[in-house]
Amino acid sequence: MKEKAKVSTRSLVLMGLLTAIIGVFSCTPIGSIPIGPLVITLNVIPVAIAAIALGPIGGAAMGAVFGLFSFLQCIGIGIPSTMGIFTFEISPFSTFIQRFVPRVLDGFLAGCIFRIVSKISNAKISCFITGFCTALLNTIFFMSALVMLFGNNAEFAEKYMTDEDGNVKSAIIYILTSISLNAVCEMIAATIVAGAVGFALIRAKMISVPVKKAETSN
């Protein structure tokens, strides 16, 4: 009973700490590196750490925190998002869905990925793979939702999806040309930082890792 209480308290403390980090990243220039209309965000790192330490539910909860702060940036709270402000003017509801849902799904799947990989590989590799996948899935889900919800809007297409000749790019071309640099930077940062922090937490026995299948059979 005491052990469960310790685990619960530890989880709450970690969630509070990661929430505070996302708040700092969202409200100060520390966590946002602008590149054209898009921004390299470091907020995927706390989501990846939560997925590693707390599993799918913890990852989804931290993804929800990330999504909420991301939406608040669209209304001028924290570091403003140029694109977010523009989409908010088009549709506040669609902007909330586009900013919130992909991050929740990302955190949940990242937690699932860590649990699956840790059963067939060692803890260190599992942490780094989870960090990489968290950033990758965040980019895929975020941009896919952006195109699905706003790609058919004439104002959005004219502002963000036209080439130098004034022709509207296809959804695939727009996504590939828009995310190449920031996606790579986010994946590198999340892989290194989340992987290192996650493994350090495991080494310190602050979080547990699912037992490998090979170990359970012995």
C-alpha positions as CSV (number, residue, x, y, z in Angstrom):
1,M,0.0,0.0,0.0
2,K,2.8,2.4,0.9
3,E,4.6,1.5,-2.3
4,K,1.6,2.4,-4.4
5,A,1.3,5.7,-2.5
6,K,4.9,6.4,-3.3
7,V,4.4,5.6,-7.0
8,S,1.3,7.8,-7.1
9,T,3.0,10.7,-5.4
10,R,6.1,10.3,-7.6
11,S,3.8,10.3,-10.7
12,L,2.0,13.5,-9.6
13,V,5.3,15.3,-8.8
14,L,6.6,14.3,-12.2
15,M,3.4,15.4,-14.0
16,G,3.6,18.7,-12.1
17,L,7.2,19.3,-13.1
18,L,6.6,18.4,-16.8
19,T,3.5,20.7,-16.8
20,A,5.6,23.5,-15.5
21,I,8.3,22.9,-18.1
22,I,5.7,23.0,-20.9
23,G,4.3,26.3,-19.4
24,V,7.8,27.8,-19.4
25,F,8.5,26.6,-23.0
26,S,5.1,28.0,-24.2
27,C,5.3,31.3,-22.4
28,T,9.0,32.2,-23.0
29,P,11.3,32.1,-26.1
30,I,13.1,29.1,-24.5
31,G,10.8,26.5,-26.0
32,S,9.9,28.1,-29.4
33,I,12.3,28.5,-32.3
34,P,10.5,30.2,-35.2
35,I,11.3,29.2,-38.8
36,G,9.1,31.1,-41.3
37,P,5.4,30.5,-40.5
38,L,6.3,27.3,-38.5
39,V,7.9,26.9,-35.1
40,I,10.3,24.3,-33.8
41,T,8.8,23.4,-30.4
42,L,10.5,21.7,-27.6
43,N,7.2,20.8,-25.9
44,V,7.3,17.4,-27.4
45,I,10.2,16.5,-25.0
46,P,8.1,16.6,-21.8
47,V,5.4,14.6,-23.6
48,A,8.0,12.0,-24.5
49,I,9.3,11.8,-21.0
50,A,5.7,11.4,-19.6
51,A,5.1,8.6,-22.1
52,I,8.3,6.9,-20.9
53,A,7.7,7.4,-17.2
54,L,3.9,7.2,-17.0
55,G,2.8,5.1,-19.9
56,P,0.0,5.9,-22.5
57,I,-2.3,7.6,-20.0
58,G,0.4,9.8,-18.7
59,G,1.6,10.6,-22.2
60,A,-1.9,11.5,-23.3
61,A,-2.4,13.7,-20.2
62,M,0.9,15.6,-20.9
63,G,-0.1,15.8,-24.6
64,A,-3.3,17.4,-23.5
65,V,-1.3,20.0,-21.5
66,F,0.8,20.6,-24.6
67,G,-2.3,21.0,-26.8
68,L,-3.9,23.4,-24.4
69,F,-0.9,25.7,-24.2
70,S,-0.5,25.4,-28.0
71,F,-4.1,26.6,-28.4
72,L,-3.6,29.5,-25.9
73,Q,-0.7,30.7,-28.1
74,C,-3.3,31.2,-30.8
75,I,-5.1,33.8,-28.7
76,G,-2.0,35.7,-27.6
77,I,-1.2,33.9,-24.4
78,G,2.4,32.9,-24.2
79,I,4.6,33.1,-27.3
80,P,2.1,34.0,-30.1
81,S,1.8,31.6,-33.0
82,T,1.5,33.5,-36.3
83,M,-0.2,30.6,-38.1
84,G,-2.4,29.8,-35.0
85,I,-3.7,33.3,-34.8
86,F,-4.5,33.2,-38.5
87,T,-6.4,29.9,-38.3
88,F,-8.2,31.1,-35.1
89,E,-9.6,34.0,-37.1
90,I,-10.9,31.4,-39.6
91,S,-12.4,29.0,-37.0
92,P,-11.7,28.9,-33.3
93,F,-13.2,25.5,-32.9
94,S,-11.2,23.9,-35.7
95,T,-8.1,25.5,-34.4
96,F,-8.7,24.0,-31.0
97,I,-9.2,20.5,-32.5
98,Q,-6.1,20.9,-34.7
99,R,-3.9,22.1,-31.8
100,F,-5.3,19.8,-29.0
101,V,-6.3,16.4,-30.4
102,P,-3.1,15.5,-32.3
103,R,-1.0,16.1,-29.1
104,V,-3.2,13.9,-27.0
105,L,-3.0,11.1,-29.6
106,D,0.7,11.6,-29.9
107,G,1.3,11.2,-26.1
108,F,-0.9,8.1,-25.9
109,L,0.8,6.4,-28.8
110,A,4.2,7.3,-27.6
111,G,3.4,5.6,-24.3
112,C,2.3,2.5,-26.2
113,I,5.4,2.6,-28.3
114,F,7.7,2.6,-25.2
115,R,5.8,-0.3,-23.6
116,I,6.1,-2.4,-26.8
117,V,9.7,-1.6,-27.6
118,S,10.9,-2.0,-24.0
119,K,9.6,-5.6,-24.1
120,I,11.7,-6.5,-27.1
121,S,14.7,-4.2,-26.6
122,N,16.8,-2.7,-23.7
123,A,15.6,0.3,-21.7
124,K,18.1,2.8,-23.3
125,I,17.1,2.1,-26.8
126,S,13.4,2.2,-25.9
127,C,13.8,5.7,-24.5
128,F,15.6,7.0,-27.5
129,I,13.1,5.4,-29.9
130,T,10.2,6.8,-27.9
131,G,11.7,10.3,-28.0
132,F,12.1,10.1,-31.8
133,C,8.6,8.7,-32.4
134,T,7.0,11.4,-30.2
135,A,8.4,14.2,-32.3
136,L,7.7,12.3,-35.6
137,L,4.1,11.5,-34.7
138,N,3.5,15.1,-33.4
139,T,4.6,16.5,-36.8
140,I,2.6,14.0,-38.8
141,F,-0.6,14.4,-36.8
142,F,-0.3,18.2,-36.5
143,M,0.3,18.9,-40.1
144,S,-2.3,16.3,-41.3
145,A,-4.9,18.0,-39.0
146,L,-3.9,21.4,-40.3
147,V,-4.4,20.4,-44.0
148,M,-7.6,18.4,-43.3
149,L,-9.2,21.3,-41.3
150,F,-7.9,24.3,-43.2
151,G,-6.5,23.1,-46.5
152,N,-9.8,23.8,-48.4
153,N,-10.1,27.3,-47.0
154,A,-9.3,29.9,-49.7
155,E,-7.6,32.4,-47.3
156,F,-5.4,29.7,-45.7
157,A,-4.5,28.3,-49.1
158,E,-3.6,31.7,-50.5
159,K,-1.5,32.6,-47.5
160,Y,0.4,29.4,-46.9
161,M,-0.1,26.9,-49.7
162,T,0.8,28.9,-52.8
163,D,4.1,28.7,-54.6
164,E,6.1,31.5,-56.1
165,D,4.0,31.4,-59.2
166,G,0.8,31.7,-57.2
167,N,-0.3,28.1,-57.8
168,V,-1.8,26.2,-54.8
169,K,0.4,23.3,-53.7
170,S,-1.1,19.9,-53.2
171,A,-1.5,18.8,-49.5
172,I,1.4,16.4,-49.7
173,I,3.8,18.9,-51.3
174,Y,2.8,21.5,-48.8
175,I,3.4,19.2,-45.8
176,L,6.8,18.0,-47.1
177,T,8.1,21.5,-48.0
178,S,6.9,23.0,-44.7
179,I,8.1,20.5,-42.2
180,S,11.4,19.3,-43.5
181,L,13.7,21.5,-41.3
182,N,11.6,21.9,-38.2
183,A,10.6,18.3,-38.1
184,V,14.2,17.1,-38.3
185,C,15.3,19.5,-35.5
186,E,12.4,18.5,-33.2
187,M,13.2,14.8,-33.8
188,I,16.9,15.2,-33.0
189,A,16.2,17.2,-29.9
190,A,13.5,14.9,-28.6
191,T,15.5,11.8,-29.3
192,I,18.6,13.0,-27.4
193,V,17.0,14.8,-24.5
194,A,13.9,12.6,-23.8
195,G,16.1,9.5,-24.4
196,A,18.7,10.6,-21.9
197,V,16.3,11.8,-19.3
198,G,14.1,8.7,-19.6
199,F,17.0,6.4,-19.2
200,A,18.4,8.4,-16.3
201,L,15.0,8.0,-14.5
202,I,15.1,4.3,-15.2
203,R,18.7,4.0,-13.9
204,A,17.6,5.9,-10.8
205,K,14.7,3.4,-10.3
206,M,12.3,6.3,-10.4
207,I,10.3,4.5,-13.0
208,S,9.8,0.9,-13.9
209,V,10.2,-0.8,-17.3
210,P,8.1,-3.6,-18.7
211,V,9.9,-6.9,-18.4
212,K,11.2,-8.4,-21.6
213,K,9.5,-11.4,-23.0
214,A,12.7,-13.3,-22.9
215,E,13.1,-12.6,-19.2
216,T,9.6,-13.7,-18.3
217,S,10.1,-17.1,-19.9
218,N,13.2,-17.9,-17.7
